[in-house]
């Protein structure tokens, strides 16, 4: 699916050598130290940022909105209608992309109602949900379980969520930044990465052909490239 030359591999090595020490990585199983509400807000974030990340920055700095949509607050609401009204108000308040004022027509609102029901039905809530995921032996199975369980959290979002919570390490979030860096280093890749089969194969190739020879996990490579994107794109790396 993708080929990586020795020159391209050396460019990735140079990037890792330059930025690894200054990059931050999620601690393995850090979800075990989080509250149900903190985990729920991670789930909210993955839906909220689809299309544009700036609304989440507004949300995370607003204690009133965070309280309104907190896991404990939503548990007190009995109907899906009340859930949708509350969630929609928060999404609209921060200018979430694709959010509509009618909760019944807002796909992000309906997705978060569904996702809340998914985690709240588990014994222990979000913590219980993540404990179930952690029992899967393979990262790919953990990722697939999230994709099948949640709405509006697909290939990239599922990986982002599980990486931040310290549940997977052999994963790559193939977002626009990752694709731009691949392009900068002249690594060719299929354009239709949104298709699950293609996404999975490209990810597997990156893990095998870049991460493994360079001695880094998928999460480490992902975070190095994401956190240092601007400097990487403004630097010169020879691939000739």
SEMI-27237 format. One record per residue: residue number from 1; z, y, x of N, C-alpha, C, CB in turn. Coordinates in Angstrom, 1 decimal. Each point is the difference from the previous one (the first is absolute). Glycine has a CB too. Example, Ala and Ser with C-alpha at 12.3 -4.5 7.8 and 13.67 -1.06 7.14 Angstrom:
REM SEMI-27237
  resi     nc3     nc2     nc1    cac3    cac2    cac1     cc3     cc2     cc1    cbc3    cbc2    cbc1
     1     7.8    -5.7    13.2     0.0     1.2    -0.9     0.0     1.2     0.9     1.2    -1.2    -1.9
     2    -1.9     2.3     1.5     0.0     1.1     0.9     0.8     1.1    -0.8    -2.2    -0.6     1.2
***
This chain:
REM SEMI-27237
  resi     nc3     nc2     nc1    cac3    cac2    cac1     cc3     cc2     cc1    cbc3    cbc2    cbc1
     1     0.0    -1.2     0.8     0.0     1.2    -0.8     0.0     1.3     0.9     1.2    -1.3    -1.8
     2    -0.3     1.3     2.8    -0.1     1.1     1.0     0.0    -0.6     1.4     1.2     1.6    -1.6
     3    -1.9    -1.0     2.5     0.0    -0.4     1.4     0.7     1.2     0.9    -2.1    -1.5    -0.4
     4     2.8     1.1     1.4     0.7     0.9     0.8    -0.4    -0.3     1.5     2.0     0.3    -1.7
     5    -2.6     0.7     2.3    -0.4    -0.2     1.4     1.2     0.2     1.0    -2.4     0.7    -0.6
     6     2.2    -1.1     1.8     1.1     0.3     1.0     0.3     1.4     0.1    -0.7    -2.1     1.2
     7    -0.4     3.0    -1.2     0.2     1.4     0.2     0.8     0.6    -1.2    -2.2     0.1     1.3
     8     1.9    -0.6    -2.5     0.7     0.5    -1.2     1.4    -0.5     0.0    -2.1     0.0    -1.3
     9     2.3    -1.2     1.8     1.4    -0.5     0.1     0.8     0.8     1.0    -0.8    -2.3    -0.5
    10     0.2     2.7     1.6     0.7     0.9     1.0     0.3     1.3    -0.6    -1.2    -1.2     1.8
    11     0.4     1.7    -2.7     0.3     1.3    -0.7     1.2    -0.1    -0.8    -2.4     0.6     0.0
    12     2.5    -1.7    -0.8     1.2    -0.3    -0.8     1.2    -0.2     0.9    -1.4    -1.0    -1.8
    13     1.2     0.4     2.9     1.1    -0.1     1.0     0.5     1.3     0.5    -0.9    -2.2     0.7
    14     0.0     3.1    -0.4     0.3     1.3     0.4     0.8     0.8    -1.1    -2.0     0.0     1.5
    15     1.6    -0.1    -2.7     0.7     0.6    -1.1     1.4    -0.5    -0.2    -2.2     0.3    -1.2
    16     2.3    -1.6     1.3     1.4    -0.6    -0.1     0.9     0.4     1.1    -1.0    -2.0    -1.2
    17     0.4     2.0     2.4     0.8     0.4     1.2     0.5     1.5    -0.1    -1.3    -1.7     1.4
    18     0.4     2.5    -2.0     0.4     1.4    -0.1     0.9     0.3    -1.1    -2.2     0.5     0.9
    19     2.1    -1.2    -2.0     0.8     0.4    -1.2     1.1    -0.9    -0.5    -2.1     1.1    -0.6
    20     2.1    -2.3     1.2     1.0    -1.0    -0.5     1.5     0.5     0.1    -1.6    -1.8     0.6
    21     1.9     2.4     0.5     1.4     0.4     0.2     0.4     1.1    -1.0    -0.2    -0.6     2.4
    22    -0.7     1.5    -2.8     0.4     1.1    -0.9    -0.2    -0.3    -1.5    -0.7     1.5     1.9
    23     0.2    -2.8    -2.2    -0.2    -0.3    -1.3     1.3    -0.7    -0.6    -2.5    -0.3     0.5
    24     2.6     0.4    -1.8     1.1    -0.6    -0.7    -0.4    -1.2    -0.9     1.1     2.2     0.0
    25    -0.3    -3.3     0.1    -0.4    -1.2    -0.7     1.1    -0.5    -0.9    -1.4    -0.6     1.9
    26     1.0     0.1    -3.1     1.1    -0.5    -0.9     0.7    -1.1     0.6    -1.4     0.7    -2.0
    27     2.7    -0.8     1.8     0.9    -1.1     0.5    -0.2    -1.2    -0.9     1.7     1.6     0.9
    28    -1.8    -2.8    -0.3    -0.2    -1.2    -0.8     1.1    -0.1    -1.1    -1.1    -1.1     2.0
    29     0.7     0.8    -3.2     1.0    -0.2    -1.1     0.9     1.2    -0.3    -0.1    -2.4     0.6
    30    -0.5     3.6    -0.4     0.9     1.1    -0.3     0.2     0.2    -1.5    -0.9     1.1     2.1
    31     0.2    -1.8    -2.9     0.2     0.1    -1.4     1.4    -0.5    -0.4    -2.5    -0.3    -0.4
    32     3.0    -0.6     1.2     1.4    -0.5    -0.3     1.1     1.0     0.0    -0.8    -2.2     0.9
    33     0.5     3.3    -0.2     1.0     1.1     0.1    -0.3     1.1    -1.0     0.3    -0.5     2.4
    34    -1.3     0.4    -3.3    -0.3     1.0    -0.9     0.6    -0.3    -1.4    -2.2     0.4     1.2
    35     2.3     0.6    -2.0     0.5    -0.2    -1.4    -1.2    -0.3    -0.9     1.9     1.6     0.4
    36    -1.6    -2.0    -1.6    -1.1    -0.3    -1.0    -0.8     1.3    -0.2     1.4    -1.8    -1.1
    37    -0.7     2.9     1.0    -0.7     1.3    -0.2    -1.0     0.3     1.1     1.9     0.8    -1.4
    38    -1.4    -1.0     2.7    -0.8     0.4     1.1    -1.3    -0.9     0.0     2.1     0.7     1.3
    39    -1.9    -2.0    -1.6    -1.2    -0.9     0.0    -0.9     0.5    -1.2     1.3    -1.9     0.9
    40    -0.8     2.2    -2.0    -0.8     0.4    -1.1    -0.8     1.3     0.3     1.7    -1.0    -1.6
    41    -1.1     1.9     2.3    -0.7     1.2     0.4    -1.2    -0.3     1.0     2.1     1.3    -0.4
    42    -1.9    -2.3     1.2    -1.1    -0.5     0.8    -1.2    -0.4    -0.8     1.6    -0.7     1.8
    43    -1.3     0.0    -2.9    -1.0    -0.5    -0.9    -0.7     1.2    -0.7     1.3    -2.2    -0.4
    44    -0.5     3.1    -0.1    -0.5     1.3    -0.6    -1.0     0.7     1.0     2.2     0.2    -1.4
    45    -1.8    -0.2     2.6    -0.8     0.7     1.1    -1.3    -0.6     0.1     2.0     0.6     1.2
    46    -2.1    -1.9    -1.2    -1.3    -0.7     0.2    -1.0     0.3    -1.1     1.2    -1.8     1.2
    47    -0.7     2.0    -2.4    -0.8     0.4    -1.2    -0.3     1.5     0.1     0.9    -1.9    -1.4
    48     0.0     2.7     1.7    -0.1     1.4    -0.1    -1.0     0.5     1.0     2.3     0.2    -0.7
    49    -2.4    -0.8     1.9    -0.8     0.5     1.1    -1.5    -0.4    -0.1     2.0     0.0     1.4
    50    -2.3    -0.9    -2.3    -1.4    -0.4    -0.1    -0.9     1.2    -0.4     0.7    -2.3    -0.7
    51    -1.6     2.6     1.6    -0.9     1.1    -0.2     0.4     1.3     0.7    -0.5    -1.0    -2.2
    52     1.8     1.2     2.4     0.5     1.2     0.7     1.5    -0.2     0.2    -1.7     1.5    -1.1
    53     2.1    -1.2     2.4     1.4    -0.3     0.3     1.0     1.2    -0.2    -0.9    -1.6     1.7
    54     0.3     2.8    -1.8     0.8     1.2    -0.1     1.0     0.1    -1.1    -1.8     1.2     1.1
    55     1.4    -1.8    -2.3     1.0     0.0    -1.1     1.3    -0.7     0.3    -1.9     0.1    -1.6
    56     1.8    -1.2     2.4     1.2    -0.7     0.4     0.9     0.9     0.8    -1.2    -2.2    -0.1
    57     0.7     3.0     1.0     0.8     0.9     0.8     0.8     1.0    -0.9    -1.7    -0.2     1.9
    58     1.0     0.6    -3.0     0.7     0.9    -0.9     1.1    -0.8    -0.7    -2.1     1.4    -0.4
    59     1.8    -2.6     0.0     1.0    -0.8    -0.7     1.2    -0.4     0.8    -1.9    -0.9    -1.3
    60     1.7     0.5     2.5     1.1    -0.5     0.9     1.0     1.1     0.3    -1.5    -1.7     0.9
    61     1.0     3.0    -1.0     0.9     1.1     0.3     0.6     0.6    -1.2    -1.4     0.5     1.9
    62     1.2    -1.1    -3.1     0.6     0.5    -1.3     1.0    -1.0    -0.5    -2.2     1.2    -0.5
    63     3.5    -0.9     0.7     1.0    -0.8    -0.4     0.1    -0.3    -1.5     1.3     0.8     2.0
    64    -1.7     0.3    -2.8     0.1    -0.2    -1.4    -1.1    -1.0    -0.5     0.8     2.4    -0.2
    65    -2.0    -2.3     0.7    -1.0    -1.0    -0.4     0.3    -1.4     0.5    -1.7     1.9     0.0
    66     2.3    -2.0     1.2     0.4    -1.3     0.5     1.0    -0.6    -0.9    -0.5     0.7     2.3
    67     1.5     0.1    -2.8     1.0    -0.5    -0.9    -0.6    -0.4    -1.3     1.7     1.4     1.1
    68    -2.7    -0.7    -1.6    -0.6    -0.2    -1.3    -0.7    -1.4     0.0    -0.2     2.4    -0.3
    69    -0.4    -2.7     1.4    -0.8    -1.3     0.1     0.8    -1.1     0.8    -2.1     1.4    -0.2
    70     3.3    -1.2     0.5     0.8    -0.9     0.8     0.1    -1.4    -0.8     1.3     1.9     1.1
    71    -1.1    -2.9    -0.3     0.1    -1.3    -0.6     1.1    -0.1    -1.1    -0.9    -1.0     2.1
    72     2.0     1.6    -1.7     1.2    -0.1    -1.0    -0.3     0.8    -1.2     1.5    -0.2     2.0
    73    -2.2     1.4    -1.9    -0.3     0.8    -1.2    -1.0    -0.7    -0.9     0.4     2.0     1.4
    74    -1.4    -2.7    -0.8    -1.0    -0.7    -0.8     0.6    -1.2    -0.7    -1.8     0.8     1.6
    75     2.8    -1.4    -1.0     0.6    -1.2    -0.6     0.7     0.4    -1.3     0.4    -1.0     2.3
    76    -0.1     2.2    -2.5     0.7     0.4    -1.2    -1.0     0.3    -1.2     1.8     1.0     1.4
    77    -3.0    -1.0    -1.1    -1.0     0.2    -1.0    -0.4    -1.4    -0.6    -0.9     2.1     1.2
    78     0.8    -2.1    -2.5    -0.1    -1.3    -0.7    -1.5    -0.4    -0.2     2.2     0.4    -1.1
    79    -3.1     0.6     0.8    -1.3    -0.3    -0.4    -1.0     0.4     1.1     0.6     0.3    -2.4
    80    -1.8    -1.0     2.4    -1.1     0.4     0.9    -0.4     1.4    -0.3    -0.7    -2.4     0.2
    81     0.8     2.9    -1.4    -0.4     1.3    -0.4     0.8     1.1     0.8    -0.7    -0.8    -2.3
    82     2.1     0.5     2.3     0.9     0.9     0.7    -0.3     0.0     1.5     1.7    -0.3    -1.8
    83    -2.0    -0.9     2.3    -0.3    -0.2     1.5    -1.2     0.8     0.3     1.0    -2.3     0.0
    84    -2.1     2.2    -0.8    -1.2     0.6     0.3     0.1     1.5    -0.1    -1.2    -1.9    -1.0
    85     2.0     2.5     0.0     0.2     1.4    -0.1     0.7     0.5     1.2     0.1    -0.2    -2.4
    86     0.9    -0.4     2.9     0.8     0.4     1.2    -0.9     0.0     1.2     2.1    -0.8    -1.1
    87    -2.7    -0.4     1.4    -0.8    -0.1     1.2    -1.2     0.9     0.0     0.6    -2.4     0.1
    88    -1.2     2.6    -1.3    -1.2     0.9     0.0     0.5     1.5     0.3    -1.1    -1.5    -1.7
    89     2.2     1.9     1.2     0.5     1.3     0.3     0.1     0.3     1.5     1.2     0.0    -2.2
    90    -0.6    -1.0     2.9     0.1     0.1     1.4    -1.3     0.1     0.7     2.2    -1.2    -0.1
    91    -3.1     0.3    -0.3    -1.4     0.0     0.7    -0.7     1.3    -0.2    -0.1    -2.5    -0.4
    92     0.2     3.0    -0.8    -0.7     1.3    -0.3     0.7     1.1     0.7    -0.7    -0.9    -2.3
    93     2.0     0.9     2.4     0.7     1.1     0.6    -0.4     0.2     1.5     1.9    -0.5    -1.6
    94    -2.2    -0.5     2.3    -0.4     0.1     1.4    -1.5     0.0     0.2     2.2    -1.1     0.6
    95    -3.0     1.1    -1.7    -1.4     0.1     0.2    -0.6    -1.3     0.5     0.2     2.4     0.4
    96     0.3    -3.5    -0.9    -0.6    -1.3     0.5    -1.4    -0.1    -0.4     2.3    -1.1    -0.2
    97    -3.1     0.7     1.2    -1.5    -0.2    -0.3    -0.2    -1.2    -1.0    -0.5     0.9     2.3
    98    -0.4    -0.7    -3.2    -0.4    -0.9    -1.0     1.0    -0.1    -1.2    -1.2    -1.3     1.8
    99     2.3     2.0    -1.7     1.0     0.0    -1.1    -0.5     0.8    -1.1     1.9    -0.3     1.6
   100    -1.7    -0.2    -2.8    -0.4     0.7    -1.3     1.2     0.3    -0.8    -2.2    -1.2     0.0
   101     2.1     2.3    -0.8     1.2     0.5    -0.7     0.3    -1.0    -1.2    -0.6     2.4     0.6
   102    -0.3    -3.2    -1.0     0.3    -0.9    -1.0     0.5    -1.3     0.6    -1.8     1.0    -1.6
   103     3.0    -1.4     1.5     0.6    -1.2     0.7    -0.8    -1.2    -0.3     2.2     1.1     0.0
   104    -2.7    -1.2    -1.3    -0.7    -1.3    -0.4    -1.3    -0.1     0.7     1.2     0.1    -2.2
   105    -1.8     1.0     2.6    -1.3     0.0     0.7     0.1     0.1     1.5    -1.0     1.0    -2.1
   106     2.2    -0.8     2.6     0.2     0.2     1.4     0.2    -1.3     0.7     1.0     2.2    -0.4
   107    -2.0    -2.6     1.2     0.0    -1.4     0.6     1.2    -0.1     1.0    -2.5    -0.1    -0.2
   108     2.8     1.2     0.9     1.1     0.0     1.0     1.4    -0.2    -0.8    -1.4     1.4     1.7
   109     1.5    -0.7    -2.8     1.2    -0.1    -0.8     0.2    -1.4    -0.5    -0.2     2.4    -0.7
   110    -0.9    -3.0     0.2     0.1    -1.3    -0.6     0.2    -1.0     1.1    -1.5     0.6    -1.8
   111     1.0    -0.4     3.0     0.2    -0.9     1.2     1.5     0.0     0.4    -2.4     0.5     0.8
   112     3.0     0.7    -0.8     1.4     0.1     0.4     0.9    -0.6    -1.0    -0.5     2.0     1.3
   113     0.2    -1.9    -2.6     0.8    -0.6    -1.1    -0.1    -1.5     0.3    -0.5     1.8    -1.7
   114    -0.7    -2.4     1.9    -0.2    -1.4     0.3     0.8    -0.4     1.2    -2.2     0.1    -1.0
   115     2.1     0.7     2.1     0.7    -0.4     1.3     1.5     0.0    -0.2    -2.0     1.0     1.3
   116     2.5     0.0    -2.1     1.4     0.1    -0.2     0.5    -1.3    -0.8    -0.1     2.5     0.0
   117    -0.7    -2.9    -1.0     0.4    -1.2    -0.7     0.0    -1.2     0.9    -1.0     1.0    -2.1
   118     0.0    -1.0     3.0    -0.1    -1.2     0.9     1.3    -0.1     0.9    -2.5     0.3     0.0
   119     3.0     0.8     0.5     1.1    -0.1     0.9     1.4    -0.1    -0.7    -1.3     1.2     1.7
   120     1.3    -0.6    -2.9     1.3     0.1    -0.7     0.3    -1.3    -0.7    -0.4     2.4    -0.4
   121    -0.6    -3.3     0.2     0.2    -1.3    -0.7     0.6    -1.0     1.0    -1.9     0.5    -1.6
   122     1.8    -0.2     2.9     0.5    -0.9     1.0     1.6     0.1     0.1    -2.2     0.2     1.3
   123     2.8    -1.3    -1.1     1.5     0.0     0.3     0.2     0.8     1.2     0.4    -2.2    -1.1
   124     0.4     3.3     1.0     0.2     0.9     1.2    -1.0     1.1     0.1     0.9    -2.0     1.2
   125    -1.8     2.1    -2.2    -1.0     1.1     0.0    -0.9     0.0     1.2     1.7     1.3    -1.2
   126    -2.1    -0.1     1.7    -0.9     0.1     1.2     0.4    -0.9     1.2    -0.6     2.3    -0.8
   127     1.9    -2.3     1.0     0.5    -0.8     1.1    -0.3    -1.5    -0.2     1.8     1.7     0.5
   128    -1.6    -2.1    -1.7    -0.3    -1.4    -0.4    -1.5    -0.3     0.1     2.0     0.0    -1.5
   129    -2.8     1.0     1.1    -1.5    -0.2     0.1    -0.4    -0.2     1.5    -0.3     1.4    -2.1
   130     0.9    -0.5     3.0    -0.4    -0.1     1.4     0.6    -1.3     0.6    -0.1     2.5     0.1
   131     1.2    -2.9    -0.6     0.5    -1.3     0.6    -0.9    -1.2    -0.4     2.4     1.0    -0.2
   132    -3.0    -0.9    -1.0    -0.9    -1.1    -0.4    -1.2     0.1     1.0     0.7     0.1    -2.4
   133    -1.2     1.1     2.7    -1.2     0.1     0.9     0.3    -0.5     1.4    -0.7     2.0    -1.3
   134     1.9    -1.7     1.7     0.4    -0.4     1.4     0.1    -1.5     0.2     1.3     2.1     0.2
   135    -1.3    -2.8    -1.3     0.1    -1.5     0.0    -1.4    -0.6     0.3     1.9     0.0    -1.5
   136    -3.0     0.8     1.3    -1.3    -0.5     0.4    -0.1    -0.1     1.5    -1.0     1.0    -2.1
   137     0.4    -2.0     2.7     0.0    -0.2     1.4    -1.1     0.9     0.7     0.9    -2.3    -0.3
   138    -2.0     2.6    -0.4    -1.1     0.7     0.6    -0.1     1.4    -0.5    -1.2    -2.2     0.3
   139     0.9     3.1     0.6    -0.2     1.4    -0.4    -1.1     0.1    -1.0     0.8     0.8     2.2
   140    -1.9    -1.5    -2.1    -1.1     0.1    -1.0     0.5    -0.4    -1.4    -1.7    -0.4     1.9
   141     2.6    -0.5    -2.0     0.5    -0.4    -1.3     0.9     1.0    -0.6    -0.2    -2.4     0.7
   142     1.0     3.1     0.2     0.8     1.1    -0.5    -0.8     1.1    -0.5     1.8    -0.7     1.7
   143    -2.9     1.0    -1.0    -0.9     1.1    -0.4    -0.6    -0.3    -1.3    -0.4     0.6     2.4
   144    -0.1    -1.8    -2.5    -0.7    -0.4    -1.3     0.9     0.0    -1.2    -1.5    -1.4     1.4
   145     2.8     1.0    -1.2     1.0     0.1    -1.1     0.2     1.4    -0.5     1.1    -2.0     1.0
   146    -1.1     2.9    -0.1     0.2     1.4    -0.4    -1.3     0.5    -0.7     1.5     0.5     1.9
   147    -2.6    -0.8    -1.4    -1.3     0.4    -0.7     0.0    -0.6    -1.4    -1.2     0.1     2.2
   148     1.6    -1.3    -2.4    -0.1    -0.7    -1.3     1.1     0.5    -0.9    -1.0    -2.0     1.1
   149     2.1     2.5    -0.6     1.2     0.4    -0.8    -0.1     1.4    -0.5     1.3    -1.6     1.3
   150    -1.9     2.5    -0.4     0.0     1.4    -0.3    -1.4     0.5    -0.4     1.9     0.3     1.6
   151    -1.9     0.8    -2.4    -1.2     0.7    -0.3    -0.1     1.3     0.9     0.0    -0.9    -2.4
   152    -1.3     1.2     2.8    -0.3     1.2     0.8     0.5    -0.1     1.4     0.1     1.4    -2.0
   153     0.3    -2.6     2.4     0.4    -0.3     1.4    -0.8    -1.2     0.4     2.4     0.9    -0.2
   154    -3.5    -0.6     1.0    -0.9    -1.1     0.3     0.0    -0.3     1.5    -1.4     0.7    -1.9
   155     0.3    -0.9     2.5     0.0    -0.5     1.4     0.7     0.9     1.0    -2.2    -1.0    -0.5
   156     1.9     2.3     0.6     0.6     0.9     0.9     1.4     0.3    -0.4    -2.2     1.0     0.5
   157     2.4    -0.7    -1.8     1.4     0.4    -0.5     1.0    -1.1     0.2    -1.1     1.5    -1.6
   158     0.7    -2.8     1.3     0.9    -1.1     0.1     0.5    -0.1     1.5    -1.2    -1.2    -1.9
   159     0.3     1.4     2.8     0.3    -0.2     1.4     0.9     1.2     0.5    -2.2    -1.2     0.4
   160     1.8     2.4    -0.9     0.9     1.2     0.4     1.4    -0.3    -0.5    -2.0     1.5    -0.2
   161     2.1    -1.9    -1.1     1.4    -0.2    -0.5     0.8    -1.0     0.7    -1.0     0.6    -2.2
   162     0.4    -1.8     2.5     0.7    -1.1     0.7     0.2     0.4     1.5    -1.0    -1.7    -1.7
   163     0.2     2.4     2.3     0.2     0.4     1.4     1.2     0.9     0.1    -2.5    -0.2     0.5
   164     2.5     1.2    -1.4     1.1     1.0     0.0     1.4    -0.7    -0.3    -1.6     1.8    -0.7
   165     1.6    -2.8    -0.1     1.2    -0.7    -0.3     0.3    -1.1     1.0    -0.4     0.5    -2.4
   166    -0.4    -0.7     3.4     0.3    -0.9     1.1    -0.2    -1.5    -0.4     1.6     1.7     0.8
   167    -2.5    -1.9    -1.8    -0.1    -1.4    -0.5    -1.2    -0.7     0.6     1.0     0.7    -2.1
   168    -2.0     0.1     2.6    -1.2    -0.7     0.7    -0.2     0.7     1.4    -1.0    -0.5    -2.3
   169     0.4    -0.2     3.2    -0.4     0.5     1.3    -1.4    -0.2     0.3     2.3    -0.4     0.8
   170    -2.9    -0.7    -1.4    -1.4    -0.2     0.3    -0.9     0.5    -1.1     0.6    -2.1     1.2
   171    -0.7     3.5    -1.3    -0.7     0.6    -1.0    -0.6     1.4     0.5     1.5    -1.1    -1.8
   172    -2.5     1.5     1.2    -0.7     1.3     0.3    -0.3     0.7    -1.2    -0.9    -1.0     2.1
   173     1.2     2.3    -2.3    -0.4     0.8    -1.1    -1.3     0.7     0.4     2.5     0.3    -0.8
   174    -3.6    -0.9     0.2    -1.3     0.5     0.4    -0.3     1.3    -0.8    -0.7    -2.3     0.6
   175     1.4     3.4    -0.3    -0.3     1.2    -0.7    -1.1     0.8     0.7     2.4     0.1    -0.8
   176    -2.6     1.1     0.3    -1.1     0.8     0.6     0.3     0.3     1.5    -0.5     1.0    -2.3
   177     1.7    -0.8     2.6     0.3     0.4     1.4    -0.3    -1.2     1.0     1.8     1.5    -0.8
   178    -1.4    -2.7     0.4    -0.4    -1.2     0.7    -1.5    -0.2     0.2     2.2    -1.1    -0.8
   179    -2.9     1.3    -0.3    -1.4    -0.1     0.0    -0.7     1.0     0.9     0.1    -0.9    -2.3
   180     0.5     2.2     2.3    -0.6     1.0     0.8     0.2    -0.3     1.5     0.5     1.7    -1.8
   181     0.7    -2.3     2.1     0.2    -0.3     1.4    -0.9    -1.2     0.5     2.4     0.8    -0.3
   182    -2.6    -1.7    -0.6    -0.9    -1.1     0.3    -1.4     0.6     0.3     1.3    -1.6    -1.5
   183    -1.7     2.5     0.6    -1.3     0.7     0.2    -0.1     0.8     1.3    -0.2     0.1    -2.5
   184     1.3     0.6     2.8     0.0     0.7     1.3    -0.2    -0.9     1.2     1.6     1.7    -1.1
   185    -1.0    -2.9     1.0    -0.1    -0.9     1.2    -1.2    -0.9    -0.2     2.4     0.1     0.3
   186    -3.3     0.2    -1.3    -1.2    -0.7    -0.2     0.1    -1.5    -0.3    -1.0     1.7     1.5
   187     2.1    -2.0    -2.2     0.2    -1.3    -0.5    -0.6    -0.1    -1.4     2.2    -0.3     1.4
   188    -3.2    -0.5    -1.6    -0.7     0.0    -1.3     0.8    -0.9    -0.9    -2.2     0.4     1.1
   189     2.2     0.0    -2.4     0.8    -0.8    -1.0    -0.8     0.2    -1.3     2.2     0.3     1.2
   190    -2.0    -1.3    -2.2    -0.6     0.1    -1.3     0.5     1.2    -0.7    -0.3    -2.4    -0.1
   191    -0.6     3.1    -0.6     0.3     1.2    -0.8     0.9    -0.3    -1.2    -2.1     1.1     0.9
   192     1.9    -2.2    -1.5     0.6    -0.3    -1.3     1.4    -0.7     0.3    -2.2    -0.1    -1.2
   193     3.1     0.8     1.9     1.3    -0.6     0.3     0.9    -0.2    -1.2    -0.2     1.1     2.3
   194    -0.2    -0.4    -3.4     0.9    -0.1    -1.2     0.0    -1.4    -0.6    -0.5     2.5    -0.4
   195    -0.6    -3.2     0.7     0.0    -1.4    -0.5     0.9    -0.9     0.7    -2.4     0.4    -0.6
   196     3.3    -1.1    -0.1     1.1    -0.7     0.6    -0.5    -1.0     1.1     1.2     0.2    -2.1
   197    -2.3    -0.9     1.8    -0.4    -1.0     1.0    -0.4     0.7     1.3    -0.8    -1.5    -1.8
   198     0.0     2.6     1.7    -0.4     0.7     1.2     1.2     0.7     0.7    -2.2     0.4    -1.1
   199     3.1     0.2     0.3     1.2     0.6     0.6     0.8    -1.1     0.8     0.1     1.7    -1.9
   200     0.1    -2.8     1.3     0.8    -1.1     0.7    -0.6    -0.4     1.3     0.8    -0.8    -2.2
   201    -2.2     0.7     2.2    -0.6    -0.5     1.2     0.0     1.1     1.1    -1.5    -1.4    -1.4
   202     1.3     2.6     1.0     0.1     1.1     1.0     1.4     0.1     0.6    -1.8     1.3    -1.2
   203     2.8    -1.4     0.4     1.3     0.0     0.4     0.3    -1.2     1.0     0.7     1.1    -2.1
   204    -1.2    -2.3     1.7     0.2    -1.1     0.9    -0.7     0.1     1.3     0.2    -1.4    -2.0
   205    -1.3     2.1     2.0    -0.8     0.2     1.3     0.8     1.0     0.9    -2.2    -0.5    -1.2
   206     2.7     1.5     0.6     0.8     1.0     0.8     1.2    -0.6     0.6    -0.8     1.8    -1.5
   207     1.5    -2.6     0.7     1.2    -0.7     0.5    -0.4    -0.9     1.2     1.1     0.1    -2.3
   208    -2.2    -0.9     2.1    -0.4    -0.9     1.0    -0.6     0.6     1.3    -0.4    -1.7    -1.9
   209    -0.5     2.7     1.6    -0.8     0.5     1.1     0.5     1.3     0.7    -1.9    -1.0    -1.2
   210     2.9     1.6     0.5     0.6     1.2     0.6     1.5    -0.2     0.3    -1.8     1.4    -1.2
   211     2.5    -1.7     0.1     1.5    -0.1     0.1     0.4    -1.1     1.0     0.2     0.9    -2.3
   212    -0.7    -2.1     2.1     0.4    -1.2     0.8    -0.2     0.2     1.5    -0.5    -1.4    -2.0
   213    -0.7     1.8     2.4    -0.2     0.2     1.5     0.8     1.2     0.6    -2.3    -1.0    -0.3
   214     2.7     1.9    -0.6     0.7     1.2     0.5     1.5    -0.2    -0.2    -2.0     1.5    -0.5
   215     2.4    -2.6    -0.1     1.5    -0.3    -0.1     0.7     0.9    -1.0    -0.1    -0.8     2.3
   216    -0.5     1.3    -3.3     0.6     0.8    -1.1    -0.2    -0.7    -1.3    -0.3     2.1     1.3
   217     1.3    -1.8    -2.2    -0.2    -0.5    -1.4    -0.9     0.9    -0.8     2.3    -1.1     0.1
   218    -2.7     0.6    -1.2    -0.9     0.8    -0.9     0.8     1.3    -0.4    -1.2    -2.0    -0.8
   219     2.5     1.9     0.5     0.7     1.1    -0.4     0.1     1.1     1.1     1.3    -1.5    -1.6
   220    -1.1     1.0     2.8     0.1     0.9     1.2    -1.3     0.7     0.2     1.7    -1.5     1.1
   221    -2.8     0.8    -1.1    -1.3     0.7     0.1    -0.2     1.0    -1.1    -0.9    -2.0     1.2
   222     1.2     1.6    -2.4    -0.2     0.8    -1.2     0.7     1.3     0.1    -0.3    -2.0    -1.4
   223     1.6     1.9     1.8     0.8     1.2     0.0    -0.3     0.9     1.2     1.8    -1.3    -1.1
   224    -2.2     0.7     2.2    -0.5     0.8     1.2    -1.2     0.9    -0.4     0.9    -1.8     1.6
   225    -1.9     1.1    -2.3    -1.2     0.7    -0.3     0.3     1.1    -1.1    -1.3    -2.1     0.6
   226     2.1     1.7    -1.6     0.3     0.9    -1.1     0.8     1.2     0.5     0.0    -1.9    -1.6
   227     1.0     1.7     2.3     0.9     1.1     0.4    -0.6     1.0     1.0     1.9    -1.5    -0.5
   228    -2.9     1.0     1.3    -0.6     0.8     1.1    -1.5     0.3    -0.3     1.7    -1.0     1.6
   229    -2.0     0.9    -2.9    -1.4     0.1    -0.3    -0.7     1.2     0.5     0.5    -1.2    -2.0
   230     0.0     2.4     1.8    -0.7     1.2     0.5    -0.2     0.0     1.5     1.0     1.2    -2.0
   231     0.0    -1.5     2.7    -0.1    -0.1     1.5    -1.1    -1.0     0.4     2.4     0.8     0.3
   232    -2.4    -1.9    -0.9    -0.9    -1.1     0.3    -1.5     0.5    -0.3     1.8    -1.8    -0.4
   233    -2.0     2.4    -0.7    -1.3     0.5    -0.4    -0.5     1.1     0.9     0.5    -0.7    -2.4
   234     0.5     1.5     2.9    -0.4     1.1     0.9    -0.1    -0.4     1.5     1.1     1.5    -1.7
   235    -0.8    -2.7     2.0    -0.1    -0.5     1.4    -1.3    -0.7     0.2     2.5    -0.2     0.1
   236    -2.8     0.0     1.2    -1.2    -0.6     0.4     0.3    -1.4     0.5    -1.1     2.2     0.6
   237     0.5    -3.2    -1.2     0.2    -1.4     0.5    -1.4    -0.6     0.2     2.2    -0.3    -1.2
   238    -2.5    -0.2     2.4    -1.3    -0.5     0.4    -0.2    -1.4    -0.6     0.1     1.4     2.1
   239    -1.2    -1.6    -2.8    -0.3    -1.3    -0.5    -1.3    -0.5     0.5     1.4     0.5    -2.1
   240    -2.0     0.3     3.0    -1.4    -0.4     0.5     0.1    -1.0     1.1    -0.8     2.3    -0.6
***
